[in-house]
Amino acid sequence: MDIQIISRDGEPEYAVLPWDQYQALLKAAGQQQPTLTPSSTSQPALDQAVRPLADLGALREAKGLAIETLARTVGISPSYLGLIESGERQPDAAIRRSLAWELGVAGWRDES
């Protein structure tokens, strides 16, 4: 299983897994699979671009990376990464792709 654990204050808080694996778990547990409506699966383009960045700090912490380490690896300053994590700055596409690569988040890699 491809599970990503997101922690807060050093404790696991969320487990994220691919949709097909989630559906298989529901089926194995004998639970009904949720029905998604088209409106619940689509979001405005701006929300899709900004929303993953809201979880950037949690993703970084889940990977066990210090803010300084991730920032230097991506090629930005730790203070700029802090501004991105707090939502005060929106990085350009190249920085988003670099962050995605380092954090293993496939969805950010395709943004331009």
Secondary structure by P-SEA (a helix, b strand, c coil): cbbbbbbccccccbbbbcaaaaaaaaaaacccccccccccccccaaaaacccccaaaaaaaaacccaaaaaaaacccaaaaaaaaaccccccaaaaaaaaaaaccccccccc
